[in-house]
Amino acid sequence: MSTSRELTDAACRLLDDLRHKRPLVQNVTNYVAMDLSANALLAIGASPAMVHAREEAGDFAALSDALVVNIGTLSDNFVAGMREAARVARERAKPWVLDPVGAGATKYRNETIAELLALNPAVIRGNASEIIAVARIAGLHDAAAAGKGVDSLHGTEAALAPALALARGQKCVVAATGAVDLVTDGARVARIANGAPVMAQVTASGCALSGIVGAFAAVSPDVFGATVAALGVYGVAGEIAAAGCAGPGSFRVALLDQLAAVDAEALRTRLKLSQSVLET
C-alpha cells in the first residue's frame, strides 16, 4: 500500500506524464460546465472534447483516452449520449468518471444514475450529499441525503461510510469533495485538505474537477492514485489562485492560470495529504 509521501511523489510524476501525453478527455457534461471544464483541461495540459450527441458519443468514446459523464442538465438526448459513451468506454476498458450532479433530487435523475452505475464507472466524484445519495440509489447504504440544489449540506466525513460502501459495491474509486476531500477505493482512504472557500462560489468548479480526474485517470492504471493526484493538483492550484484574487470573478481566471502553472515544487510544498489503510 502506498504511503502519503508516495502518493505525493506519484502526483508529481502523473502531472508531468499528463502534460507530456496530453490525453484526449471526452466530456458529456452540462451546459453550465462546458466552458470552464474545457478550459481547465486545456490549462492542465489535456485535450478536451465536449461531445454528447447520441449519434457520435460512442464513436468518440472509442477515440478518447478517458470519458467524463456529468448529469447536471439532463435531457433524453443527453442521457442517450451518456449511456452510449459509457457503454463503449466500458467495452474498450477506458476509464470513465461519473459526476452525479444533484443526485437524489428527482426520480429522473436517480433513474439515470442507476443506469449509469450499471456501466461500471472507474470513479464517482461528487460532493458529500451526492455521494450519500448515490450510495442509497445503488442500494449499498441507507443514509438519507438532502442536498440544496446541487450544493452539499454535508461535510465529507458524513459521506465516509456511504463512500466506502459505494466503492466496495461498485468496485470503483469514490471521491467526496468539500473543505477536506475524501478519496477511497474501499481499502484505502486519502484526505486532501487543500483548496479555498471561494471555490464554492464559482459555478461548475466541481464539474471542472471531474474533468481533471478523467485526465489523470487516462495516464495511470492506478485509479486511486490518479484521483488523489487530480484532487491534490486542483486543490493546490485553487489555494494559490485564491491568495491573489479579489473575489469569485477574478478567482475563475486565476484558477486557470494556476492550473497551467502548478508544478511538482508547489505540490511537494503545499499538498496536505494523509492516508489510512482500513482493516479487512
Backbone as JSON, one array per atom type, in Angstrom:
{
  "sequence": "MSTSRELTDAACRLLDDLRHKRPLVQNVTNYVAMDLSANALLAIGASPAMVHAREEAGDFAALSDALVVNIGTLSDNFVAGMREAARVARERAKPWVLDPVGAGATKYRNETIAELLALNPAVIRGNASEIIAVARIAGLHDAAAAGKGVDSLHGTEAALAPALALARGQKCVVAATGAVDLVTDGARVARIANGAPVMAQVTASGCALSGIVGAFAAVSPDVFGATVAALGVYGVAGEIAAAGCAGPGSFRVALLDQLAAVDAEALRTRLKLSQSVLET",
  "N": [[0.83, -1.19, 0.0], [0.46, 2.26, -0.74], [2.21, 5.03, 0.76], [1.5, 8.29, 2.23], [3.52, 10.02, 1.39], [4.47, 8.66, -0.85], [2.2, 8.82, -2.46], [2.14, 11.57, -2.92], [4.56, 11.87, -4.35], [3.84, 10.34, -6.55], [1.77, 11.91, -7.59], [3.21, 14.12, -8.51], [4.71, 12.93, -10.57], [2.64, 12.01, -12.23], [1.45, 14.4, -13.03], [3.46, 15.46, -14.66], [3.5, 13.42, -16.59], [0.92, 13.65, -17.67], [1.03, 16.17, -18.9], [2.9, 15.65, -20.82], [1.74, 13.59, -22.36], [-0.77, 14.55, -23.06], [-3.66, 13.72, -22.81], [-6.69, 12.8, -24.49], [-9.77, 13.81, -23.49], [-13.02, 13.01, -23.27], [-15.99, 14.78, -22.69], [-19.13, 14.4, -21.56], [-21.04, 16.57, -20.61], [-22.67, 19.14, -18.59], [-24.49, 22.09, -19.69], [-23.83, 24.39, -18.22], [-21.3, 23.82, -17.31], [-19.57, 23.41, -19.46], [-17.77, 25.34, -20.62], [-15.9, 26.12, -18.52], [-14.94, 23.59, -17.81], [-13.71, 22.68, -20.2], [-11.72, 24.64, -20.54], [-10.26, 24.33, -18.17], [-9.21, 21.76, -18.52], [-7.6, 22.19, -20.78], [-5.8, 24.01, -19.63], [-4.46, 22.47, -17.68], [-3.14, 20.74, -19.29], [-4.28, 18.78, -20.82], [-6.38, 17.44, -23.51], [-9.47, 18.54, -24.37], [-12.74, 17.31, -25.3], [-15.94, 18.14, -26.08], [-18.34, 16.32, -26.42], [-21.5, 15.1, -26.91], [-23.79, 14.16, -28.27], [-26.04, 11.52, -29.04], [-25.68, 10.25, -31.48], [-22.95, 10.31, -32.03], [-21.52, 10.01, -29.69], [-20.67, 7.51, -28.7], [-18.87, 6.66, -30.69], [-16.92, 8.61, -30.38], [-16.05, 8.09, -27.82], [-14.64, 5.79, -28.24], [-12.37, 6.79, -29.43], [-11.22, 8.37, -27.51], [-9.11, 8.95, -24.58], [-10.1, 8.94, -22.05], [-13.26, 9.25, -20.36], [-15.72, 11.54, -19.23], [-18.69, 11.8, -17.49], [-21.27, 13.9, -16.78], [-24.13, 14.72, -15.06], [-25.54, 17.1, -14.89], [-27.38, 18.82, -16.43], [-29.97, 17.37, -17.54], [-31.44, 15.63, -20.31], [-33.41, 13.76, -22.67], [-31.84, 13.27, -24.96], [-29.26, 13.9, -24.07], [-28.97, 11.94, -22.05], [-29.09, 9.59, -23.57], [-26.73, 9.88, -25.05], [-24.88, 9.8, -22.95], [-25.22, 7.17, -21.98], [-24.42, 5.67, -24.24], [-21.76, 6.5, -24.68], [-20.59, 5.72, -22.22], [-21.03, 2.99, -22.34], [-19.37, 2.2, -24.48], [-16.88, 3.03, -23.48], [-16.63, 1.28, -21.31], [-16.55, -1.19, -22.69], [-14.17, -0.88, -24.11], [-12.36, -0.78, -22.1], [-11.64, 1.69, -21.02], [-10.98, 4.35, -18.75], [-13.7, 5.84, -17.0], [-15.46, 8.61, -15.65], [-17.98, 9.33, -13.35], [-19.99, 12.03, -12.62], [-22.3, 12.76, -10.43], [-24.31, 14.99, -10.46], [-26.53, 16.72, -8.39], [-27.68, 14.42, -7.33], [-30.29, 12.41, -6.05], [-32.24, 14.33, -6.15], [-34.43, 14.21, -8.0], [-36.76, 11.83, -9.47], [-36.2, 11.13, -12.15], [-33.5, 11.85, -12.37], [-32.35, 10.14, -10.49], [-32.97, 7.64, -11.59], [-31.47, 7.79, -13.93], [-28.88, 7.85, -12.87], [-28.79, 5.28, -11.74], [-28.87, 3.71, -14.07], [-26.42, 4.44, -15.22], [-24.58, 3.61, -13.28], [-24.67, 0.89, -13.66], [-23.01, 0.6, -15.79], [-20.48, 0.63, -14.9], [-18.58, 2.83, -13.8], [-15.22, 4.05, -13.41], [-14.51, 5.93, -11.57], [-16.37, 7.73, -9.17], [-17.29, 10.94, -8.63], [-18.28, 13.42, -6.5], [-20.05, 15.91, -4.48], [-20.43, 15.7, -0.87], [-23.16, 15.2, -0.17], [-24.15, 14.28, -2.6], [-22.68, 11.91, -2.96], [-23.58, 10.39, -0.8], [-26.25, 10.14, -1.57], [-25.98, 8.7, -4.0], [-24.94, 6.26, -3.08], [-27.17, 5.36, -1.73], [-29.04, 5.17, -3.84], [-27.86, 3.11, -5.24], [-28.41, 1.04, -3.57], [-26.67, 0.39, -1.55], [-26.19, 1.66, 0.82], [-28.01, 3.12, 3.48], [-28.2, 5.74, 4.36], [-29.71, 8.93, 4.72], [-29.86, 11.58, 2.35], [-29.83, 14.99, 1.81], [-29.55, 17.33, -0.35], [-29.0, 20.78, -1.33], [-30.31, 21.89, -3.97], [-27.74, 21.75, -6.22], [-25.85, 21.91, -4.32], [-23.96, 20.89, -1.43], [-25.12, 19.67, 1.69], [-23.73, 18.42, 3.58], [-20.7, 17.59, 5.37], [-17.62, 16.09, 4.26], [-16.83, 13.94, 5.89], [-19.2, 12.88, 6.8], [-19.93, 11.46, 4.64], [-18.29, 9.28, 4.58], [-18.82, 6.5, 5.35], [-20.96, 5.82, 3.48], [-19.44, 6.27, 1.12], [-17.41, 4.34, 1.28], [-18.97, 2.01, 1.19], [-20.06, 2.31, -1.35], [-17.76, 2.33, -2.99], [-16.81, -0.27, -2.53], [-19.01, -1.84, -3.3], [-19.41, -1.11, -5.98], [-16.96, -1.54, -6.97], [-15.02, 0.49, -7.5], [-13.39, 3.74, -7.53], [-14.16, 6.26, -5.21], [-14.79, 9.66, -4.78], [-15.39, 12.13, -2.53], [-15.94, 15.45, -2.38], [-15.06, 18.55, -0.78], [-14.57, 20.86, 1.9], [-12.52, 19.39, 3.06], [-11.26, 16.98, 1.04], [-12.18, 13.63, 0.26], [-11.05, 10.47, -0.63], [-11.58, 7.17, -1.69], [-10.95, 3.68, -2.26], [-12.25, 1.67, -1.15], [-10.55, 0.14, 0.35], [-8.48, 1.78, 1.05], [-8.21, 5.11, 2.37], [-7.88, 8.39, 1.46], [-7.21, 11.75, 2.38], [-7.48, 15.09, 1.43], [-6.55, 18.29, 2.1], [-6.55, 20.77, 0.79], [-7.24, 23.75, -1.2], [-9.8, 26.37, -1.32], [-12.26, 28.48, 0.24], [-13.55, 30.17, -1.62], [-13.81, 28.72, -3.92], [-16.22, 27.4, -3.87], [-17.93, 29.36, -4.67], [-17.86, 29.67, -7.35], [-19.51, 28.7, -10.08], [-19.67, 25.44, -11.48], [-17.11, 24.72, -10.79], [-16.63, 22.34, -9.43], [-17.5, 20.53, -11.36], [-15.58, 20.95, -13.33], [-13.4, 19.92, -11.98], [-14.02, 17.2, -12.03], [-13.5, 16.68, -14.71], [-10.72, 17.02, -14.7], [-10.01, 14.88, -13.06], [-10.65, 12.8, -14.83], [-8.65, 13.25, -16.76], [-6.27, 12.67, -15.36], [-6.76, 9.99, -14.69], [-6.57, 8.9, -17.19], [-3.88, 8.6, -17.66], [-2.79, 6.79, -15.93], [-2.75, 3.5, -14.59], [-3.41, 3.09, -11.97], [-6.1, 3.92, -10.48], [-6.98, 4.96, -8.05], [-4.67, 6.35, -7.08], [-4.43, 8.17, -9.19], [-6.78, 9.66, -8.92], [-6.43, 10.82, -6.41], [-4.18, 12.37, -7.03], [-5.28, 14.14, -8.95], [-7.19, 15.58, -7.41], [-5.49, 16.67, -5.53], [-3.73, 18.3, -7.08], [-5.59, 20.08, -8.2], [-6.65, 21.24, -5.87], [-4.36, 22.49, -4.75], [-3.72, 24.3, -6.81], [-6.06, 25.86, -6.72], [-5.84, 26.94, -4.16], [-3.52, 28.54, -4.33], [-4.4, 30.3, -6.32], [-6.54, 31.59, -5.04], [-5.27, 33.11, -3.13], [-4.36, 35.34, -4.41], [-6.49, 36.77, -5.5], [-9.4, 38.94, -5.92], [-12.02, 38.18, -5.59], [-14.77, 35.96, -6.53], [-14.99, 36.3, -9.35], [-12.44, 37.16, -10.37], [-11.07, 35.04, -9.34], [-11.83, 32.83, -10.88], [-10.46, 33.23, -13.31], [-7.85, 33.28, -12.31], [-7.64, 30.68, -11.33], [-7.51, 29.11, -13.67], [-5.08, 30.07, -14.66], [-3.34, 29.15, -12.66], [-3.7, 26.39, -12.79], [-2.35, 25.9, -15.12], [0.18, 26.62, -14.32], [0.93, 25.24, -11.98], [3.21, 23.04, -10.36], [5.61, 20.38, -9.66], [7.16, 21.27, -7.5], [5.43, 23.04, -6.15], [3.45, 21.21, -5.4], [4.88, 19.48, -3.67], [5.5, 21.26, -1.65], [3.06, 22.31, -0.75], [0.94, 20.43, -0.68], [-1.52, 18.95, 1.26], [-1.89, 16.09, 2.49], [-3.17, 13.04, 3.63], [-3.26, 9.56, 4.49], [-5.03, 6.55, 5.18], [-5.13, 3.06, 5.88], [-7.54, 0.61, 5.71], [-8.86, -1.88, 7.92], [-9.41, -5.21, 6.88]],
  "CA": [[0.0, 0.0, 0.0], [1.24, 3.49, -0.84], [2.18, 5.99, 1.85], [1.15, 9.65, 1.8], [4.68, 10.55, 0.65], [4.48, 8.03, -2.16], [1.1, 9.4, -3.23], [2.58, 12.9, -3.35], [5.53, 11.65, -5.42], [3.1, 9.87, -7.73], [1.05, 13.07, -8.14], [4.17, 14.91, -9.27], [5.02, 12.19, -11.8], [1.47, 11.97, -13.09], [1.28, 15.73, -13.61], [4.4, 15.52, -15.78], [3.04, 12.49, -17.63], [-0.27, 14.22, -18.3], [1.44, 17.27, -19.79], [3.65, 15.07, -21.94], [0.88, 12.75, -23.19], [-1.95, 15.35, -23.47], [-4.75, 12.77, -23.08], [-7.97, 13.28, -25.02], [-10.81, 13.54, -22.5], [-14.38, 13.31, -23.74], [-16.87, 15.24, -21.64], [-20.57, 14.52, -21.76], [-21.24, 17.38, -19.41], [-23.82, 20.04, -18.65], [-24.3, 23.36, -20.39], [-23.19, 25.35, -17.33], [-19.91, 23.44, -17.04], [-18.75, 23.13, -20.64], [-16.69, 26.31, -20.83], [-14.86, 26.01, -17.51], [-14.33, 22.26, -17.88], [-12.81, 22.63, -21.35], [-10.55, 25.49, -20.29], [-9.46, 23.73, -17.1], [-8.46, 20.66, -19.12], [-6.54, 22.79, -21.6], [-4.8, 24.63, -18.75], [-3.66, 21.46, -17.01], [-2.31, 20.11, -20.29], [-5.03, 17.74, -21.53], [-7.12, 17.86, -24.7], [-10.88, 18.28, -24.11], [-13.73, 17.2, -26.37], [-17.27, 18.26, -25.46], [-19.15, 15.57, -27.39], [-22.56, 14.46, -26.15], [-24.91, 13.67, -29.09], [-26.13, 10.07, -29.09], [-25.22, 9.77, -32.78], [-21.49, 10.22, -32.13], [-20.87, 9.91, -28.38], [-19.97, 6.23, -28.6], [-17.72, 6.67, -31.6], [-15.87, 9.45, -29.83], [-15.51, 7.4, -26.65], [-13.65, 4.83, -28.74], [-11.17, 7.53, -29.79], [-10.72, 9.14, -26.37], [-8.33, 8.26, -23.56], [-10.94, 8.86, -20.85], [-14.59, 9.83, -20.51], [-16.35, 12.12, -18.04], [-20.14, 11.95, -17.65], [-21.79, 14.83, -15.78], [-25.57, 14.7, -15.29], [-26.1, 18.36, -14.4], [-28.55, 19.27, -17.19], [-30.42, 16.15, -18.21], [-32.5, 15.56, -21.31], [-33.37, 12.42, -23.25], [-30.7, 13.16, -25.88], [-28.07, 13.86, -23.25], [-28.89, 10.64, -21.38], [-28.75, 8.6, -24.59], [-25.31, 10.04, -25.32], [-24.15, 9.31, -21.77], [-25.25, 5.7, -21.97], [-23.65, 5.12, -25.35], [-20.34, 6.76, -24.43], [-20.15, 4.89, -21.1], [-21.01, 1.6, -22.81], [-18.16, 1.99, -25.28], [-15.72, 3.14, -22.58], [-16.52, 0.02, -20.58], [-16.13, -2.25, -23.61], [-12.78, -0.65, -24.51], [-11.56, -0.72, -20.87], [-11.14, 3.06, -20.82], [-11.54, 4.87, -17.5], [-14.69, 6.9, -17.12], [-15.79, 9.28, -14.38], [-19.37, 9.76, -13.19], [-20.25, 13.17, -11.73], [-23.74, 12.64, -10.25], [-24.78, 16.3, -10.0], [-27.91, 16.77, -7.91], [-28.19, 13.08, -7.02], [-31.32, 12.38, -5.02], [-33.2, 15.44, -6.28], [-35.63, 13.85, -8.75], [-36.86, 10.44, -9.9], [-35.5, 11.0, -13.43], [-32.06, 11.92, -12.08], [-31.96, 8.91, -9.79], [-33.03, 6.53, -12.56], [-30.31, 7.94, -14.82], [-27.7, 7.42, -12.11], [-28.83, 3.81, -11.63], [-28.48, 3.16, -15.38], [-25.01, 4.67, -15.44], [-23.83, 2.77, -12.36], [-24.6, -0.45, -14.25], [-21.97, 0.62, -16.81], [-19.19, 0.49, -14.2], [-17.61, 3.92, -13.79], [-13.98, 3.83, -12.67], [-14.51, 6.92, -10.49], [-17.56, 8.53, -8.92], [-16.83, 12.16, -7.97], [-19.36, 14.36, -6.2], [-19.97, 16.45, -3.13], [-20.79, 14.7, 0.13], [-24.58, 14.85, -0.28], [-24.32, 13.48, -3.82], [-22.14, 10.56, -2.74], [-24.53, 9.71, 0.08], [-27.43, 9.82, -2.37], [-25.65, 7.65, -4.97], [-24.86, 5.0, -2.34], [-28.55, 4.95, -1.45], [-29.63, 4.76, -5.12], [-27.25, 1.82, -5.58], [-28.83, 0.05, -2.6], [-25.48, -0.02, -0.81], [-26.18, 2.35, 2.11], [-29.35, 3.69, 3.67], [-28.16, 7.1, 4.93], [-30.51, 9.92, 3.99], [-29.09, 12.7, 1.82], [-30.66, 16.09, 1.37], [-28.76, 18.43, -0.88], [-29.72, 22.01, -1.62], [-29.99, 22.02, -5.39], [-26.52, 20.99, -6.49], [-24.92, 22.17, -3.23], [-23.93, 19.87, -0.39], [-25.45, 20.04, 3.07], [-22.95, 17.53, 4.43], [-19.25, 17.55, 5.27], [-17.21, 14.84, 3.63], [-16.76, 12.85, 6.85], [-20.53, 12.26, 6.84], [-20.04, 10.59, 3.46], [-17.27, 8.23, 4.6], [-19.4, 5.15, 5.32], [-21.55, 5.58, 2.16], [-18.4, 6.21, 0.08], [-16.78, 3.02, 1.4], [-19.92, 1.01, 0.69], [-20.18, 2.5, -2.8], [-16.51, 1.88, -3.62], [-16.73, -1.72, -2.45], [-20.09, -2.44, -4.07], [-19.24, -0.82, -7.4], [-15.56, -1.85, -7.33], [-14.52, 1.7, -8.14], [-12.88, 4.77, -6.63], [-15.17, 7.27, -4.88], [-14.23, 10.91, -4.25], [-16.34, 13.1, -1.98], [-15.16, 16.68, -2.29], [-15.57, 19.6, 0.08], [-13.48, 21.57, 2.57], [-11.49, 18.35, 3.03], [-11.66, 15.96, 0.07], [-12.02, 12.25, 0.7], [-10.96, 9.52, -1.75], [-11.44, 5.8, -1.23], [-11.2, 2.55, -3.14], [-12.83, 0.65, -0.3], [-9.49, -0.4, 1.22], [-7.69, 2.94, 1.48], [-8.88, 6.41, 2.41], [-6.98, 9.55, 1.43], [-7.85, 13.04, 2.64], [-6.72, 16.21, 0.88], [-7.07, 19.48, 2.78], [-6.18, 21.98, 0.05], [-8.37, 24.46, -1.78], [-10.16, 27.64, -0.72], [-13.72, 28.64, 0.28], [-14.07, 30.87, -2.79], [-14.08, 27.76, -4.99], [-17.65, 27.08, -3.83], [-18.68, 30.5, -5.22], [-17.69, 29.66, -8.8], [-20.29, 27.59, -10.6], [-19.01, 24.45, -12.32], [-15.73, 24.4, -10.39], [-16.59, 20.91, -9.15], [-17.61, 19.82, -12.64], [-14.26, 21.02, -13.97], [-12.55, 18.98, -11.26], [-14.28, 15.85, -12.56], [-12.74, 16.6, -15.95], [-9.31, 16.85, -14.33], [-9.89, 13.48, -12.61], [-10.6, 11.98, -16.04], [-7.35, 13.41, -17.41], [-5.26, 11.92, -14.61], [-7.05, 8.56, -14.83], [-6.16, 8.49, -18.53], [-2.43, 8.38, -17.76], [-2.31, 5.88, -14.88], [-3.62, 2.36, -14.29], [-3.78, 3.18, -10.55], [-7.16, 4.93, -10.49], [-6.97, 5.61, -6.75], [-3.58, 7.33, -7.07], [-4.74, 9.22, -10.16], [-7.82, 10.52, -8.37], [-5.77, 11.61, -5.35], [-3.33, 13.36, -7.72], [-6.13, 15.16, -9.56], [-7.76, 16.44, -6.37], [-4.39, 17.42, -4.93], [-3.29, 19.35, -8.01], [-6.66, 21.07, -8.3], [-6.72, 21.96, -4.6], [-3.19, 23.37, -4.62], [-3.91, 25.4, -7.77], [-7.11, 26.73, -6.2], [-5.31, 27.62, -2.98], [-2.63, 29.6, -4.8], [-5.21, 31.28, -7.05], [-7.36, 32.35, -4.09], [-4.43, 34.04, -2.36], [-4.07, 36.55, -5.17], [-7.65, 37.3, -6.22], [-10.28, 39.83, -5.16], [-13.33, 37.58, -5.41], [-15.03, 34.81, -7.4], [-14.75, 36.59, -10.76], [-11.01, 37.1, -10.66], [-10.6, 33.7, -8.98], [-12.04, 31.91, -12.01], [-9.34, 33.43, -14.22], [-6.62, 32.89, -11.62], [-7.6, 29.22, -11.25], [-7.0, 28.6, -14.94], [-3.65, 30.41, -14.71], [-2.59, 28.29, -11.74], [-3.71, 25.03, -13.32], [-1.28, 25.85, -16.12], [1.48, 26.91, -13.7], [1.25, 24.37, -10.84], [4.29, 22.11, -10.69], [5.99, 19.44, -8.61], [7.62, 22.0, -6.32], [4.24, 23.52, -5.44], [2.8, 20.06, -4.77], [5.67, 18.99, -2.54], [5.5, 22.28, -0.61], [1.74, 22.71, -0.28], [-0.08, 19.4, -0.63], [-1.87, 18.49, 2.61], [-2.42, 14.78, 2.14], [-3.0, 11.96, 4.6], [-3.87, 8.31, 4.03], [-5.17, 5.46, 6.13], [-5.46, 1.77, 5.31], [-8.61, 0.05, 6.53], [-8.81, -3.31, 8.23], [-10.32, -6.01, 6.04]],
  "C": [[0.87, 1.26, 0.0], [1.13, 4.32, 0.43], [1.77, 7.34, 1.31], [2.28, 10.27, 0.99], [4.72, 9.95, -0.75], [3.36, 8.54, -3.05], [1.45, 10.79, -3.74], [3.59, 12.78, -4.49], [4.82, 11.21, -6.7], [2.34, 11.01, -8.39], [1.98, 13.93, -8.98], [4.5, 14.23, -10.6], [3.83, 12.21, -12.77], [1.19, 13.32, -13.74], [2.22, 15.9, -14.81], [3.95, 14.62, -16.93], [1.85, 13.06, -18.39], [0.13, 15.29, -19.31], [2.24, 16.76, -20.98], [2.71, 14.34, -22.91], [-0.35, 13.48, -23.73], [-3.14, 14.45, -23.8], [-6.0, 13.48, -23.6], [-9.08, 12.84, -24.07], [-12.16, 13.98, -23.05], [-15.25, 13.68, -22.55], [-18.31, 15.26, -22.13], [-21.07, 15.26, -20.52], [-22.35, 18.4, -19.63], [-23.47, 21.38, -19.26], [-23.56, 24.39, -19.53], [-21.69, 25.1, -17.23], [-19.01, 23.39, -18.26], [-17.55, 24.06, -20.77], [-15.57, 26.12, -19.82], [-14.17, 24.65, -17.57], [-13.33, 22.16, -19.03], [-11.56, 23.45, -21.1], [-9.66, 24.95, -19.18], [-8.62, 22.58, -17.65], [-7.33, 21.18, -20.01], [-5.43, 23.35, -20.72], [-3.9, 23.58, -18.11], [-2.77, 20.71, -17.99], [-2.98, 18.99, -21.06], [-5.72, 18.32, -22.76], [-8.6, 17.53, -24.5], [-11.7, 18.12, -25.38], [-15.11, 17.19, -25.71], [-18.3, 17.65, -26.41], [-20.23, 14.79, -26.65], [-23.69, 13.87, -26.99], [-24.87, 12.15, -29.18], [-25.52, 9.53, -30.37], [-23.71, 9.62, -32.87], [-20.78, 9.99, -30.8], [-20.09, 8.6, -28.23], [-18.75, 6.16, -29.47], [-16.58, 7.49, -31.02], [-15.26, 8.82, -28.59], [-14.44, 6.39, -27.07], [-12.33, 5.51, -29.08], [-10.47, 8.16, -28.58], [-9.9, 8.27, -25.42], [-9.1, 8.1, -22.26], [-12.26, 9.56, -21.15], [-15.05, 10.39, -19.18], [-17.83, 12.33, -18.35], [-20.67, 12.76, -16.47], [-23.27, 15.02, -16.04], [-26.27, 16.0, -14.9], [-27.36, 18.83, -15.1], [-29.03, 18.12, -18.06], [-31.48, 16.43, -19.26], [-32.39, 14.18, -21.93], [-32.16, 12.24, -24.17], [-29.38, 13.08, -25.11], [-27.89, 12.47, -22.63], [-28.52, 9.54, -22.37], [-27.26, 8.66, -24.94], [-24.45, 9.54, -24.18], [-24.07, 7.79, -21.77], [-24.35, 5.11, -23.04], [-22.16, 5.32, -25.13], [-19.82, 5.86, -23.31], [-20.09, 3.42, -21.51], [-19.73, 1.29, -23.58], [-16.91, 2.07, -24.4], [-15.53, 1.85, -21.79], [-16.01, -1.09, -21.49], [-14.66, -2.12, -23.98], [-11.83, -0.55, -23.31], [-10.89, 0.64, -20.69], [-11.77, 3.64, -19.56], [-12.62, 5.92, -17.77], [-15.16, 7.33, -15.73], [-17.25, 9.68, -14.41], [-19.43, 10.9, -12.18], [-21.76, 13.26, -11.55], [-24.37, 13.93, -9.69], [-26.24, 16.22, -9.57], [-28.51, 15.43, -7.6], [-29.19, 13.14, -5.89], [-32.42, 13.4, -5.21], [-34.5, 15.03, -6.94], [-35.59, 12.38, -9.15], [-36.07, 10.22, -11.19], [-33.98, 10.98, -13.22], [-31.58, 10.63, -11.43], [-31.98, 7.7, -10.72], [-31.85, 6.58, -13.52], [-29.03, 7.48, -14.13], [-27.65, 5.9, -12.02], [-28.41, 3.16, -12.95], [-26.98, 3.3, -15.61], [-24.13, 3.84, -14.51], [-23.67, 1.35, -12.92], [-23.53, -0.56, -15.33], [-20.57, 0.81, -16.21], [-18.23, 1.67, -14.34], [-16.37, 3.54, -12.99], [-13.91, 4.74, -11.45], [-15.9, 7.53, -10.39], [-17.1, 9.72, -8.1], [-18.0, 13.11, -7.75], [-19.14, 14.99, -4.84], [-20.53, 15.41, -2.15], [-22.25, 14.25, 0.01], [-24.84, 13.99, -1.5], [-23.81, 12.06, -3.63], [-23.06, 9.76, -1.82], [-25.75, 9.26, -0.72], [-27.15, 8.68, -3.36], [-25.54, 6.29, -4.26], [-26.25, 4.47, -2.02], [-29.23, 4.44, -2.73], [-29.13, 3.37, -5.51], [-27.67, 0.7, -4.63], [-27.7, -0.44, -1.71], [-25.38, 0.63, 0.57], [-27.49, 3.07, 2.26], [-29.35, 5.07, 4.32], [-28.99, 8.04, 4.07], [-29.61, 11.05, 3.55], [-30.05, 13.77, 1.35], [-29.77, 17.23, 0.93], [-29.63, 19.66, -1.05], [-29.43, 22.36, -3.06], [-28.8, 21.14, -5.7], [-25.48, 21.19, -5.4], [-25.03, 21.08, -2.17], [-24.33, 20.45, 0.96], [-24.67, 19.2, 4.07], [-21.46, 17.82, 4.28], [-18.84, 16.19, 4.74], [-17.1, 13.68, 4.62], [-18.11, 12.14, 6.99], [-20.71, 11.28, 5.69], [-19.09, 9.41, 3.51], [-17.87, 6.83, 4.5], [-20.12, 4.88, 3.99], [-20.51, 5.46, 1.05], [-17.7, 4.85, 0.11], [-17.7, 1.94, 0.83], [-20.04, 1.09, -0.82], [-18.94, 2.0, -3.53], [-16.43, 0.36, -3.63], [-17.79, -2.38, -3.33], [-19.93, -2.27, -5.57], [-17.85, -1.19, -7.91], [-14.94, -0.69, -8.11], [-13.89, 2.6, -7.09], [-13.98, 5.81, -6.44], [-14.46, 8.47, -4.28], [-15.37, 11.81, -3.81], [-15.57, 14.38, -1.7], [-15.88, 17.75, -1.47], [-14.4, 20.34, 0.69], [-12.27, 20.65, 2.73], [-12.0, 17.26, 2.09], [-11.34, 14.57, 0.62], [-12.05, 11.34, -0.52], [-10.79, 8.12, -1.18], [-11.65, 4.81, -2.36], [-11.8, 1.38, -2.37], [-11.84, 0.02, 0.65], [-8.63, 0.7, 1.8], [-8.56, 4.18, 1.49], [-7.81, 7.49, 2.43], [-7.8, 10.8, 1.69], [-6.92, 14.14, 2.15], [-7.34, 17.49, 1.41], [-6.62, 20.77, 2.11], [-7.44, 22.61, -0.55], [-8.64, 25.75, -1.04], [-11.67, 27.79, -0.75], [-14.3, 29.3, -0.96], [-14.39, 29.9, -3.93], [-15.57, 27.39, -5.04], [-18.51, 28.19, -4.41], [-18.56, 30.6, -6.74], [-18.42, 28.45, -9.36], [-19.46, 26.73, -11.55], [-17.57, 24.17, -11.92], [-15.59, 22.93, -10.02], [-16.68, 20.07, -10.41], [-16.27, 19.81, -13.37], [-13.29, 20.06, -13.29], [-12.78, 17.56, -11.76], [-13.56, 15.64, -13.88], [-11.27, 16.35, -15.69], [-9.07, 15.42, -13.84], [-9.81, 12.55, -13.82], [-9.25, 12.06, -16.71], [-6.27, 12.63, -16.68], [-5.49, 10.41, -14.71], [-6.6, 8.03, -16.18], [-4.68, 8.13, -18.61], [-1.89, 7.45, -16.67], [-3.27, 4.72, -14.69], [-4.07, 2.33, -12.84], [-4.82, 4.29, -10.41], [-7.24, 5.66, -9.16], [-5.89, 6.7, -6.7], [-3.83, 8.47, -8.03], [-5.77, 10.18, -9.62], [-7.26, 11.4, -7.26], [-4.92, 12.71, -5.99], [-4.18, 14.49, -8.29], [-6.69, 16.12, -8.51], [-6.67, 17.27, -5.69], [-3.92, 18.57, -5.8], [-4.33, 20.46, -8.08], [-6.76, 21.91, -7.02], [-5.56, 22.92, -4.41], [-3.31, 24.56, -5.58], [-4.96, 26.38, -7.27], [-6.64, 27.54, -5.01], [-4.41, 28.78, -3.38], [-3.42, 30.69, -5.5], [-5.98, 32.17, -6.09], [-6.55, 33.4, -3.35], [-4.2, 35.35, -3.1], [-5.25, 37.16, -5.88], [-8.54, 38.12, -5.3], [-11.64, 39.21, -4.87], [-13.55, 36.49, -6.43], [-14.76, 35.07, -8.88], [-13.29, 36.49, -11.13], [-10.44, 35.73, -10.3], [-10.73, 32.74, -10.16], [-10.88, 32.0, -13.01], [-8.04, 32.94, -13.58], [-6.5, 31.38, -11.5], [-7.05, 28.62, -12.53], [-5.5, 28.88, -15.07], [-2.84, 29.44, -13.84], [-2.63, 26.83, -12.14], [-2.62, 24.85, -14.37], [0.1, 25.96, -15.47], [1.88, 25.91, -12.62], [2.27, 23.32, -11.26], [4.63, 21.24, -9.49], [6.44, 20.17, -7.34], [6.44, 22.5, -5.49], [3.54, 22.37, -4.73], [3.57, 19.59, -3.55], [5.64, 19.97, -1.37], [4.13, 22.43, 0.05], [0.75, 21.58, -0.04], [-0.27, 18.88, 0.79], [-2.63, 17.17, 2.45], [-2.16, 13.78, 3.26], [-3.71, 10.73, 4.06], [-3.96, 7.31, 5.16], [-5.55, 4.21, 5.37], [-6.44, 1.1, 6.25], [-8.37, -1.42, 6.79], [-9.82, -4.05, 7.35], [-10.88, -7.19, 6.81]]
}
